[in-house]
């Protein structure tokens, strides 16, 4: 019986994400001819075509999509198994703050993979608003915080940019109400400020239906038709939809999140953990 080489699968994943054999080769440090040869061999082993051309991009065939989930799991397990036998290099405590909506989306995965590699490092997580997390940093209560970026921030490393959308219930239409019921993020949130500014530019009246930094609560209230909210496309789960007509009339722009460190100098634990955070933030599941 044939076996699937994790190296081939890693290349396969890179092509699925970039749409290009050349770009995938740069990502996995292989020549384009090597990438082509690996994919030819992988298709021979699987017995079906995995890619087809769509314009200038290589897109997955239905069978390629079927392999995608297996490939991601196999590469992840391969890497975790190898890391599990590496000597422990670090120990200690890392105190991290994160805004709630991103914490729910990416922190569980980052904590899991980091815990496999560095089980002697204990990560403590606090979720709240960017405003409150900045205060905790200033008070020395956190080593770093993942927060919304502000104009003029020079000490915050941008981690991710997302286009914001108006989001409502899948089968309800409270966005036709006047005034508009708004399920807003807490005061001081850049998403809330961008939304209120967009409505003000067009003279649209709105009322506050709920205000919270809790992403699960915002999602639930919107799903129940109590109002609309704003968030990136990855926030859209079952029962929710992007309100394209709202996006067209009240465009929101792009929001950035970044990492702000405490003023205590270098922190090797934080540097190590950030590699896992960045990997989660760039995962296909969080596509902008």
N, C-alpha and C positions, 0 to 999 in steps of 0.2 A: 504494500500500500504506500502511496506517495505521502509525503508530509509537507506542511506549509512552512517555509523558511521565514522567521520573523523579520529578517532583513528585507525580503521581498515585500512582505506585508507593510513594513514601514515606508517603503518607496511607494507602494500602492496608496497608502493614506496620504502621502505628500501630494501625489497627483490629484487625488480626489479633492483636496483642499485648494490647490493652486490652479487646476485645469490645464497644466502645462508640464510636459516631460522635462523641458529645460529648467523651469522654475523649481520643479520637484527635485531635480538633480542638485541644484544649488543648496536646497534645504537639507538634503541627506548626504551632501558632499560626494556626489557621484557624477560622472560624465553622462551626457544625454544618451550616448550609445549604450552605456551600462544600464541606464534606466529602461531603455527600450528592450534590451535583452532580458532583463529581469521580468518585465511585464509579459513578454512573449512566453517565457518559461512558465510564469504563473498561470497564464491562460491555458497553456498545455496541460498543466497539472489539474486545474479546475475543470477544464473541458468545455468552457464557454467564453465568448468575448466579454471583457470587463469594461471596455471603454468604446465610445463612438464619438465621431467628430460632430460638433455643433458650432458652426462658424470656425473660429480660430481656437476654440477650447476643446479639451478632451473631457467629456462628461460620462458619468457612469451609466452603463446599461442596467436594465432591471436586475440582471444577475450580479452586476458590480455593486449595486445598492444592497443586495442580499449579503454579499461578502463583507461589506463595510463594517457592520456591527461586530462580526466575528473578528475581523482584522484588528479593530481598535482594542477589543478585549484581549486578544492574544498578545499583541505588542505590549500592552500595559502589564499583563501578568508576567511576561518575559522579563521586563525591566524591573518589576517589583521583586521577582525571585532572585535576580542578580544582586540587587541592592540589599536584600535581606541578609546576604552573607558577607557584606562589606563590614569592616570594623567600625564600631561606633566612634564618630569623630567629635561629636558635640554633646553637651548636656547643659541644662539650665532652664531658665524661664523666659518666655517671650510674651509681652503684654501688647496685644494688638486691638485697635479699634477699627470698626468698619460701619459704613452706613448700611442700614438694614436691608434695603432692596438688593444691593450687590452681595451682601453677606449671605443671604439665602440662596442666591444664584450660583456662587462660585466657591465660597469658603469650605463647605463640606468636602468637596473633592480635593482641594488643596491641603486641608488638614489630614485627610486620609493618606494621600501619597507622601506627605512630609513625615507623618507618623511612622510609615514603613521604613523610611530611610534614617530618620533620627528619633527613635522611640524614647531616648533619654532627654529630649527637649519637650518641655511642657508649655503648650501655647494656650494662653488665656485670652478669650475674645469678648469684647464689649461692643454691642451694637447700639447706635443712637444716631442723632442728627450730626451733620458736619459741624454745626455751631458748638454743640456740647462736646464733641470729640476734640475739637481744637482747644477747648478749655482744659480737658483732661491732659492733653499733651503739655500745655503750658504749666500745669500743676505737677508735672513729672509722674503722672499716674499711668502713662502709656509709653511704650518704646516707639510706636509709630501708629498712624491712623490712615485708613483708606477713606478719602473724603472727596466731595465735589470740589473741583478746581475753581478758583476765583480769578478774575482779571487782576493781573499784577502779582500773582503768586510766583515767586522766584525760588522758593525752597520746597516746591512740591513736584515730584516726578510724575508726569502724566503716564498712566497705565493703560487707559482705554478711552476711546471716543465713541459715542453712540448718537445716532439721529433719534430725536424724540418724536413720538406720535401721540395723537389723541386716541384713547382706547375706551371702548364701551362694551356693553353686553352684546352677546352674539345675536340674540333675537329680540332685544328691546331697543328703544330709541329715545332715551331721555335727553339726547343732545338737541332734539327739536323743541324742548321746553324753553320757556322764557320767564324768568331768567334761567340760564344754564346751571343745572346742579353740578357742582364740582367736588369730586372726591380728591382732596388736595393732600400733598405731602406736607409735613410740618413746616411751620414758619421758619424762614431762613433757607429752605431747600431751593437750590438753583432751578430744579424742574418746575417748582411751583411759581417761582418768579418769572420764568420764561413763559409759562402758560398765561399768567395774569397779564403780562405785557402784550402777548399776542392778541388776547381778547380786547384789551384796551385800545390797541391800534385800530381795530375795526368797530369799536364802540359797542361790543357785545356785552350785555349785562349778565352777571353770574351771581350765584349765591353759594355759600359754603355748605355742602352736604355733610362732609366729614373731613377731619384733618388728622393725620396720623403719620408716624414714621414707620409703622408696621406694614410691611409689604403684603403679608397675608390678609390683613384686615382691609387694606385698600382693594386688593383683588376681589375679595368676597363682596364688598359693598357695590363695586362696579358690576360684578356678575349678577347681583340681585336687581340691577337697574336703578339703583339709588342715585346714580350720577355717572359722570365720566372722569377719567384721570389722564395723566400724561406719563409716558414711560418709553423705554426702547422697545423694539419689536420682540426681544427675547422675553419680555414680561408677559406677553400674550399667551395664556394657557387655555385649557378647555373652558368654553363658555364666554370667552372674550374675543374681541376683534378690533383691528385697526379701523378707525373711522376716517376713511380716505377723503370724504367730503369736508370734514373738519380740518384735516391736514392741509388740504388745498386752500381753504379760506383763512385759516389761522396758523400759518407755518411756524414751527417752533425752533428749528435749528438744531445744533449739535451740543451735547453736554459731555464734559470730560470728568473722569475721576483720576485721582492720583494718590501717591503715597507721601505723606508728610512725616518726617522722622523727628524724634525728640532731639533736643540740642545737646545730647550727651556724648556725641562723637560716634566712632565706628561701632557697628554691632554685627558681628559675624553670624549670629543666629538669625537676625532679620534678613541679612543678605541671602542666606541659604533658603529661608522660607519664601522669599519673594520669587525665586525661580519657579516654585510650585504655583504661586498665585498667578504669575504671568502666564504660565501654561494653561491654567484654567480659564483665564480671561480671554485667551485666544482660541479656545476650543470651538469647534463647529456649533455646539449647542448654544453658544452665546454669540452667534453671528449677529452683526449689527443690523 
